[in-house]
Amino acid sequence: MGIPCSGPRSILALFLVYWLLPNRKIPPAHVAPAAIVVGLILEGLKYVNLAIAPYLQTTLEHEYAIFQHSVAILLWSFVGSMVVLAGAEWTARSKREDSAIVVE
């Protein structure tokens, strides 16, 4: 059995996306907290999925029949993307607030 390393890898990937993707320079010190928190939330969502999977499967099977797995993928993709976008907003907002303090 290997060492679980999906958490650090997702945090690293989020760090690189939040740091390198924007059109302006953002110091790594502003990016790291958001990447760590969002990475931990995404890891937590894996366990939430495991906890509510039986209930969700039953509900989706009743509502969507043969499309239950497609709907489950769409639901969790939406939740995950909203978490990632919230982290990007947090990073941008912290940078804006620091810029506003320096200007004044």
N, C-alpha and C positions, 0 to 999 in steps of 0.2 A: 504494500500500500504506500503510495507516494505522499509527499508533503502537500497539504492543500495550499495552493498558491494563486488561486483565482482572485482573491481579494487584493493582494499587492499588485497583481497585473492589471486589474481593472482600475485601481487607484492611479497607477502609472499612466495608463492610457488616458484616463480623464485629465490628469495633470498635463500631459502633452497636448491634448485637444484644447483645454482651457488656456494654455500658455502660448501655443504656436498658431492657433487658428484665427484669433482676432486680428483686425486690421491695424491695431496699434500695439505698442509694446506694453506688456503687463509684467510687472516684476514677479518672479517666482514666489516671493513671500506672500503675495495676494492670492496666488493660484492654489498653493498647497492646502490651506484649510478647506477650501471648497471641494477640492478633489478628494481629500480624505473623507470628509463627511458624506459626500455623494457616493463614493465607493462603498462606504460602510452601509449606507441606506440600501444600495443595490444588493449587497450581500444579504442584508436583512430581508429584503423582498423575496429572495430565494427560499428562505425559511418560512415566510408568510405563505408563499405559494404551496409549500409542502404541507403546511398546517391546514389550509382551507381547500386543498385540492379535492378531497372527496365531496365536500359540500358544493363546490363550484362545478365539478363534473356532473353531479346530479341535477343541479339547477340548469346548467347549459344543455344537458341531454334532454331535459323536459321542454326547454324553450326552443332549441335549435336543431335537435335530432342529429342528423349525420354531420352537421356543420359545427358541432360542439368544440372540436379541437381547433378549428380555424378561428372561432370566436374567442376562445381562451388565449390563443396566440396574439390576436389583435388587442385584447384587453390588457394583457401583461406588457405588450410592446408600448401601448399608450402610456401606461403607468410609468414604465421605465424611462421613456423619452421625456415625460414631464419632470421626472426627478433630475435627469441630466440637464434639461433646459433651466430648471430652477437653480442648479449649481452654476451654470453659465451666467445667469442673471445676477447671482450673488457675487461672483467674481467681478463682473463689470460694475456693479453698484459699489462695491468696496473700493474699486479703483477710482470711480467718479467722486466718491465722497472724499477720498484722500487728495485728489486733484483740487477739489473745491476748497479744502482747508489750506492747501499750499497757496492758492491764488489770493485768498482773502487776507 
